[in-house]
Structures are given as structure tokens and as C-alpha cells.
Amino acid sequence: MKSFKAQILQGIPNSLPAKKQRGQVSHAPKRKDILNSQEKQLALRNALRYFPESWHKELSVDFAEELQTYGRIYMYRFMPEYKMYARAVDEYPVQSVQAAAIMVMIQNNLDPAVAQHPEELITYGGNGAVFQNWAQYLLTMHYLATMTNEQTLHIYSGHPMGLFPSSTDAPRVVVSNGMMIPNYSKPDDWEKFNALGVTQFGQMTAGSYMYIGPQGIVHGTTITVMNAFRKVLKKNETPQGKLFLTSGLGGMSGAQPKAGNICGCITICAEVNPEAAHKRHNQGWVDELVTDINVLVARVKRAQQKKEVVSIAYIGNIVEVWEVFDIENIHVHLGSDQTSLHNPWSGGYYPIGLSFEAANQMIRDEPETFKEKVKESLRRHAEAINRHTQKGTYFFDYGNAFLLEASRAGGDVCSENGTDFKYPSYVQDILGPMCFDYGFGPFRWVCTSGKAEDLDKTDAIAAGILETIMKDAPKEIQQQLSDNITWVKEAKKNKLVVGSQARILYADAEGRMKIAQAFNQAIQKGEISAPIVIGRDHHDVSGTDSPFRETSNIYDGSKYTADMAIHNVIGDSFRGATWVSIHNGGGVGWGEVINGGFGLVLDGKAETEHKIKNMLFYDVNNGIARRSWARNKEAMFAIQREMERTQGLKVTLPNRVEDAIIERLFKEDNPECKEK
Ligand SMILES: NC(=O)c1ccc[n+]([C@@H]2O[C@H](COP(=O)([O-])OP(=O)(O)OC[C@H]3O[C@@H](n4cnc5c(N)ncnc54)[C@H](O)[C@@H]3O)[C@@H](O)[C@H]2O)c1
């Protein structure tokens, strides 16, 4: 067999590999059979253009079978022979270290220990793809292995369009995923054009090569739950013995009990799929499993009485738990939901009244009846939550489109003004005003040496930098700094690494720049043994326009625009990013969000310092400027502070109008039309 390096260099193999069986790993569900016969022929033509003519006869039969059986052409036959995981950066055959670091990131996203459906090239979220098929993977790795620092690789939804001459300062890779003409961005358009092989759903960090396993979501959920408790508890109270009720133990939602334990509360998480619940229990992410609702009630009452810190998975439907806890008068302090409502009709949400198996059967055999069952269940779900919130529960939408789908189903979740939801999204109430508007957002890094000791050194550097910043920081951001210092100091103990040696924390522009600079200097001095990739997820201050999530706390009407995300990706690309990406979909669903991200390779060179300052500054302050223009007071504070200390920054500031001046106008026409 050829060596790893030789296989990477060759790209598409010279001789046709034998047909392969799928492996014993989790596989993506069979996708909708959406193409007509002519479109199926087109999908085959599209797939075969990657291969020489002499292979077409054999491959056409193989690919037609895949399309018929799985609804997509994955080209399983071309799965590489070598083991898929992030190797140390110097194990890749490359001419450009920057390109090598990107290869590390791609292989991590496809590692079976990390990826949800590795053989379908899906990293997370059921449909978050790195590539559409294995030919795209092989070609991309070949291009990365052979490119120089004066070329840029352009990727269209997984397809490597090719290498184009550029310059050393340009990004090495530019990625777009799922970018559609706006009228063609309905969920079935994804089904159709993905089946044709011309687009993909890159989620956020799947198609941008920036996934670091569940750590990112554990951090985000911990910060959210911790701050949600701060909203409901009195100054001298702690979360101990207080109840957080939610659902979902899947890819991301599985982080909830672990985050609940880190926050120190009682977490009850309902999950209809026993396999998902057992998996999280075996991983130690949830402490106990309960299958009987009466046992659950007794257990929760005991935990509340004894003020325990514990997480319990209930194998059953979340609607049942809300309803029974209401009857039993169990006080829920915090409530949320993390079923996959970005994908309500094909297994993202299981309706009450049907067993897990019966629901799966109905999705296949009676999709229209299933839709009605989901809607009925969402209405009941909303009613039960409403009864709890009347008794004082704080409920928030955690960006899974619960309120959106419940409202579409006719659930009682709309507020009296007819435009907003009854409950805030976690961004409206928590992450927006407390973090994003001040520029605090995800900052992550990956040690490309693959060595745990390098990660330990970076943890210590990051904690030290944040502690220094905190000494002179204004009171408005002290809490965020303190939470993240605690987080990074305890991160190792919480055993969060899966796949590459990676870490995440939240910091503002100053924190992100200073930490990155310190890493770069440590690499220069040889204290850290290999380059570090810095980046972030797309769930951030500036990268994402998403009216039901990241930009849900924008109230000037511009939350349905996507200019910020577009400016961000263009702005980052010429300020020093090693790669940039822009996606349709991700998180809340296809057509509902435009999100972008970047990766920057810190190689210890002096010129990288300039890239760090220039790019990270813009990457955060672009979004603060936009949030300030939307009249968000925390962002106005942050951008004015930044202008005072940064020469060359001159942002247009809004003038606020007195409510009384506006509210006397257009009164009769539209009495409820008022901005929050
Ligand atoms: N705000 C954020 O930062 C954020 C982060 C991650 C995920 N999300 C959103 O949260 C959702 C979940 O993500 P995921 O990756 O965990 O998806 P997933 O599909 O892997 O997990 C969802 C789980 O919910 C379970 N479920 C569905 N209906 C149920 C019901 N009625 N009762 C009990 N369990 C039920 C499913 O069996 C599944 O295991 C997605 O919509 C995602 O976009 C938001």
C-alpha cells in the first residue's frame, strides 16, 4: 500500500479502486428521494465528471445505486485507506505550512471519533458537511499538498474549483457553502441541489474546517446557563439545588447536562432516543438515567430537597416532563429546549404520543401525517411551558428554532405586540447584551503539534493574559473576563478534548489579540513546538446574521439583512486570515442564516503579528459597530471605548430619539408597531 503522504499527493487514484462496503459507524439518514429521472441523470453526470471516461460505465452503476439507496452520491469507493484523524502538522506532504495546518483541521472534522456520520463526510448537526463526496476530499487534499504560499484554493460547497495565483498575504483557502440565489433557499432546495451534487449545508464549523468536538458547545452552554441563573437568582443564591429542565442528548444538545454540572445545578434532560441517552451516560456526560416518569418525579424532589448538583437523563418525551412537573408542582427555575427543530419534519423533533420507533416509521411512510403530529405536539409543548412560566420559570430559546416552529404550528408563543415571541432567545436576553455587544465571543485554538503539553502551555498563557486585562477592565466586562478565566483554568480538569488538542474561551478583541500575540511569541521562542491555528465558531459578534439567533437582539429591522456577515468575510480575507468561509444555513437552518468564519495560522513569524492585530480587530469590531448602529447600548459603550484607544477607527454612531417624539406619530395606523 502507498504511504500516507503518497496517497495524499496523488488525489484521485490512478487506478479504479474496488467497490467498498460501508463501515460500522453511524450513518446519515437516507435522504429524501427528491429528484426526477432526468435530474437523477444530471446528478450522475455531475458525479462522473471527477473521473476518467474509462471508469464511467462501472462507476455509473455504483453511483446510481448510492443515489437510489441513500438519496446522495457519496462515492464510498473512494474513501481513503489510511486512518482518518488529525496528524501532527509535520506529517503532511506540503509546500506551505499554512496549507498543512488546514489539512490537520480537515482531517479532524472527518475523524470518526469526532464526526457524526464520518463516511458521509458529515461532522455534526445531521447534515453539516465538510465535502459532498470523497472525490472532493481527495482533490482538495491534493491541492493543499501541492500549493504554494502564492496560490489560493477556492472551494465551492465542498468542490475544489482550483488553485489560482494570489499573494503571500492572501488567504490560502476561500470557502463558500450553500450560497444560493435567495429565491432558491427553501429546505427542499437544499435536498434537491445537494442531491444534484452542486451545493451543501456546511453548518458552521463543519464546512469551514473549524470543529473541535463538543468542547465549543459545552463552553457556550455553560456561559448561557450560568448567566441565565444570574438573571433568576437573588444575589446571595447559588444554582445548587435549582432545576434546569431541557431536552436533547444529541450532537450538541448532549452538552447540556455536562454544562449543568459545571454550573452546579440539577439538570433534567429528556431524550426520546435511548441510544443517544446511553451514549452520553457511558461518556460520563450525564450522571443518571431514568425511564419511568414517576421515578423521575421522586428523584427530582429528592435532589431539590438535598440541594444536589446532578444531571439526569429521562428517556422519554420532553412534553411529558413539562406536563407532569406542572401537575406535580415541581418548580423549574430554568427551562429550554434543544430538540433539532431546525429540521422538524424528518426526525429533528419527535411528537408526544408516538413511540420513537413509530415516529421513525411514520416519517418514512406517512410524512404528511407526521407533520401534523409534530405541529400538534409543539402546541401542547408550548402550552405546558406557558403554565410553568406563569409560575415563575425563566424559559429561553436556545437557538434551535423552537419558538419559530412552535409559532408556525399555531402554538401560543407570540407576544401581545404580534411581532415578537413571548420568550426571549438566549441571544436576546443573555449572550447578546452580556457578551456579543461587548465583543465577547468564541476564540478557539488548535495546537497542530497534537501535543497535550503544548495545549497546557497555551491554557496558562491565555489565563495569564485575561487576568492582566481584568486588572484595568471596566466593570461592564469584569464578569465575562472572570467567567472565562475560571473556565480556562478548569478546562483540563473537565476533560474536554476530543480529537485535536484544542481549546475555546470567550474574549473581546483586546483579549483575542493579546492571547494570539502571546502564542505567536511563544512559538517564535520555541516554547510551543509547532504552529497554532486560531479561529472561532460562527456563533459570534460579527460573523453571523441570523434573525432568530446571533442577531436576534438587533431591533432596528436590520436583523433580516446579511450585510454584516458578508463584510466580515471580505474584511477578514484581506486583513490576514489564512482561510475564510461564508455559509448559508448552519444552526437554525437552510435559508435562515448567513454565517462566516476564519482560520489564522500562527507560525511565530514577525509578520504574523500584524495579521493578528489587523484581522482580529476587524473581526470583532465590525459586529460591535453594527450592533451599536442598531442602538444597542452595550455596543455603543464598547465601540466608543474602542475609538478612544484606537487610532484610525471612526465609526458612525446613532442618535437616539426620545420615545415620546415617536410614539405620538402613526398612532392610529399601527398601534402595536413599536421597537423593543
Ligand atoms: N445555540 C447554540 O449555540 C446551539 C448550539 C448547538 C445546537 N443548537 C441547536 O440545537 C438543536 C440540537 O442540536 P443537536 O446537534 O444536539 O441535534 P441532534 O439532532 O443531534 O439532537 C437532538 C436530540 O433531540 C432528541 N429529541 C427530538 N425530539 C424530542 C422530544 N420531543 N423529546 C425528547 N427528545 C427529543 C433527538 O432524539 C435528538 O437526540 C439544533 O437545532 C441546533 O441547531 C444550538
The ligand as a Tripos MOL2 file, in Angstrom:
@<TRIPOS>MOLECULE
LIG
   44    48     1     0     0
SMALL
NO_CHARGES

@<TRIPOS>ATOM
      1 N1        -27.4670   27.9780   20.4580 N.am      1 LIG1
      2 C1        -26.4760   27.2510   20.1280 C.2       1 LIG1
      3 O1        -25.3340   27.6130   20.2890 O.2       1 LIG1
      4 C2        -26.7570   25.9070   19.5970 C.ar      1 LIG1
      5 C3        -25.7100   25.0590   19.6200 C.ar      1 LIG1
      6 C4        -25.9160   23.7870   19.1840 C.ar      1 LIG1
      7 C5        -27.1160   23.3790   18.7050 C.ar      1 LIG1
      8 N2        -28.1370   24.2340   18.6290 N.ar      1 LIG1
      9 C6        -29.3970   23.7730   18.0720 C.3       1 LIG1
     10 O2        -29.9320   22.7810   18.9520 O.3       1 LIG1
     11 C7        -30.5460   21.7450   18.2170 C.3       1 LIG1
     12 C8        -29.9900   20.3980   18.6180 C.3       1 LIG1
     13 O3        -28.6920   20.1840   18.1010 O.3       1 LIG1
     14 P1        -28.0120   18.7300   18.1560 P.3       1 LIG1
     15 O4        -26.7380   18.8380   17.3890 O.co2     1 LIG1
     16 O5        -27.9630   18.2460   19.5360 O.co2     1 LIG1
     17 O6        -29.0620   17.8820   17.3310 O.3       1 LIG1
     18 P2        -29.3550   16.3110   17.4170 P.3       1 LIG1
     19 O7        -30.3520   16.0510   16.3640 O.co2     1 LIG1
     20 O8        -28.0810   15.5660   17.4320 O.co2     1 LIG1
     21 O9        -30.0420   16.1260   18.8660 O.3       1 LIG1
     22 C9        -31.3690   16.4590   19.1870 C.3       1 LIG1
     23 C10       -31.9210   15.3630   20.0830 C.3       1 LIG1
     24 O10       -33.2440   15.6920   20.4780 O.3       1 LIG1
     25 C11       -33.9750   14.4650   20.6170 C.3       1 LIG1
     26 N3        -35.4010   14.7730   20.5610 N.ar      1 LIG1
     27 C12       -36.1210   15.1810   19.4900 C.ar      1 LIG1
     28 N4        -37.4000   15.3920   19.8350 N.ar      1 LIG1
     29 C13       -37.5020   15.1290   21.1590 C.ar      1 LIG1
     30 C14       -38.5710   15.2120   22.0940 C.ar      1 LIG1
     31 N5        -39.7810   15.6210   21.7470 N.pl3     1 LIG1
     32 N6        -38.3140   14.8850   23.3910 N.ar      1 LIG1
     33 C15       -37.0750   14.4780   23.7730 C.ar      1 LIG1
     34 N7        -36.0280   14.3890   22.9160 N.ar      1 LIG1
     35 C16       -36.2310   14.7340   21.6280 C.ar      1 LIG1
     36 C17       -33.4940   13.6300   19.4580 C.3       1 LIG1
     37 O11       -33.7080   12.2700   19.6590 O.3       1 LIG1
     38 C18       -32.0130   14.0050   19.3890 C.3       1 LIG1
     39 O12       -31.1870   13.0780   20.0460 O.3       1 LIG1
     40 C19       -30.3370   22.0820   16.7530 C.3       1 LIG1
     41 O13       -31.4910   22.6930   16.2280 O.3       1 LIG1
     42 C20       -29.1840   23.0320   16.7630 C.3       1 LIG1
     43 O14       -29.1670   23.9140   15.6590 O.3       1 LIG1
     44 C21       -27.9970   25.4930   19.1140 C.ar      1 LIG1
@<TRIPOS>BOND
     1     1     2 1
     2     2     3 2
     3     2     4 1
     4     4     5 ar
     5     4    44 ar
     6     5     6 ar
     7     6     7 ar
     8     7     8 ar
     9     8     9 1
    10     8    44 ar
    11     9    10 1
    12     9    42 1
    13    10    11 1
    14    11    12 1
    15    11    40 1
    16    12    13 1
    17    13    14 1
    18    14    15 2
    19    14    16 1
    20    14    17 1
    21    17    18 1
    22    18    19 2
    23    18    20 1
    24    18    21 1
    25    21    22 1
    26    22    23 1
    27    23    24 1
    28    23    38 1
    29    24    25 1
    30    25    26 1
    31    25    36 1
    32    26    27 ar
    33    26    35 ar
    34    27    28 ar
    35    28    29 ar
    36    29    30 ar
    37    29    35 ar
    38    30    31 1
    39    30    32 ar
    40    32    33 ar
    41    33    34 ar
    42    34    35 ar
    43    36    37 1
    44    36    38 1
    45    38    39 1
    46    40    41 1
    47    40    42 1
    48    42    43 1
@<TRIPOS>SUBSTRUCTURE
     1 LIG1         1 GROUP 0 **** ****
